[in-house]
Each structure stands twice: as structure tokens, then as C-alpha cells.
């Protein structure tokens, strides 16, 4: 079969690549064409466009790059129509992907599957109408989404969480090399995968972590951001090592982490490293006020959302102050009052997520559905 996949950022590239590998096992004749990244390219197929040309975040960056975004969208639609796949598999990235779903459905080109569903339970709930109309099957990686969608008359497939697979794969690779991870006297800084996130968060994260002078600071660099950009936001007088392509290694060998909200918070929890979630924004007080009125959920970190209770501290908008970051980081460092409780809570969260094998289960279900339509 012919599979057309669209992933718009680093985490989507990772999870889409694992799905592609699983699809190849289920369907040896699988052909792939995609908007994605280097990890997807390593599996095979034809890359039409790299996600670094798609990953714009926030109202102003999107507005400034709107001509490029629209051009990429137009090209994607034309490419799908010309290639005529058996299915289009959309991976997260709803602003772009829901428009593609609308087009593919309206033109009757092929089936539309959505892997890693849009987080419309947090905001933009009205998008459920578009999903009902344009998406044939939705595959969830968050267990609480099943009930949410069911209550809105749309049944979805929970296949498990691919972050569990990714971490398990990382640990297996280390074991195969005979180099198990050992904890170092260091704090991991994971400041996001987009330039705006790094700009807003990195400096404050480093300043807070540098308070604990016994620890080395290591920044996990995002694959689509160059080193020079990071250097802009490393304060003078603070020493921090910047490493790329080693996020799991850095986090797993650190005693604690400061992590910008996103998939990384869940990965950090699965890796078993205590963390504080940090997400600074311009005009923090206004954003906090707005958040209470727009967001439909109590938490922003996936760790707390999966557990449906507060496991990790969320320092968002006006809560992200130097004092708060220092305090809550101290609580989870070795000897800290909250460290063991967080580790115990991680175990419960992992139980809720379920076992590894999400990519394989998703691939099996996708192939079954395609063969019976």
C-alpha cells in the first residue's frame, strides 16, 4: 500500500518514523511519501518537505510566515492528489493537518487516519466537527482521550503511548552496547524544540539551575536549531554544556531536569528523572488570566494530564519566576523533600500509560482497517 504521512515537528518525526517502521513489518510492500524529518527519511521513502520549513509557533510567527505556510500547504495537497495514496496519515500538527484532512476528504482521494490526535480537549473543542467530517479513524496515544471523544460521539483507538516505545528502544540500545546509563552530578535543561520556546525559557532556566553550584548544567539541543541560537540565551558567567541528538541520554543521566511543557515532560517522566515544568510567556499575568478562561483542562503537562492529578510542578506564565524555579528544583534534587514522592507517582503514571508496542498496535490496526474497507 501507499502511505502519505505528514509530521510538522521533531516529536512528530520521531513517532511517525516508528510508525513507518512498524507499517513496513506489517506490509512489506509499503511505499512512503511524506512531509517530515530525518528520522522518517532513515526509514525510507520520499521526503517532499522537511518539517523545519513548517514548524512555526504562535500568532506572530505564523502571521509572518503565512505565505510560506500556504505555499507548503498548496504543494502538499497537489502532491497527494498526484501520488494517489491509499491513506494519508496525519501526525499531530493540527493547524496544518486538519486543513489537509478537509481537502483529502472533500476530493475523495483516499482514507484519512490521524495518529496522535489534536489536543482539542485543551482548547478549540469546536474542531471536533472537522474531525467527525474529515477523519476516518483517529489513533490516540493518551488514555484519557478515549472517554473524552466518546462523550462527543466519536470513537477512537487507544494504541498506547509511543514515548514508552522510544524510551524502551533507547534503553535496549544502551544495553546492547554494554553501556548502561549512570546518574551524573548534573541537571538537564530541556527548553523546547522551537526558537520561541528557547528564547522565552532558556535564560531563566539556566539562571535558576545555576543556583545549585554542585551540579553541572547540560542543555539538550533540539535537532532543528543551530548552536549559535542557543548561545544567545546562555547568560554570561554561567557554564552550560550544549549537546545535540542526545536528549534521552542527557535526561536519563541527570539527577533532575527543568523541562518546557510538551512531549518532553512525558518522556522525562518515563525515563524516571524528577522534573519541574517551565513555560514562560511574554505578558505572563495576562496569559495566566487568559488560560483560566480559554483552556478546558486543569494542567498543561502530559504527566499531570495522564495521572489526572498534580505530579510535577507547572510553572507557567506568571508562576515561572526565579524564586519558584529555585524552590521547586531544590525539592526534587537528591535529598529534596519531594523527590521520592515524584518517583513513586511516575510509577503510577506509567501503569496508566500501559505497555510498550504502541507503534506496532497502531500499524496493525491501520492495516486491518485498510484491508476491510
Order of alpha helices (4+ residues) and beta strands (2+ residues): beta-alpha-beta-alpha-beta-alpha-alpha-beta-alpha-beta-alpha-beta-alpha-beta-alpha-beta-alpha-beta-alpha-beta-alpha-beta-alpha-beta-alpha-alpha-beta-alpha-alpha-alpha
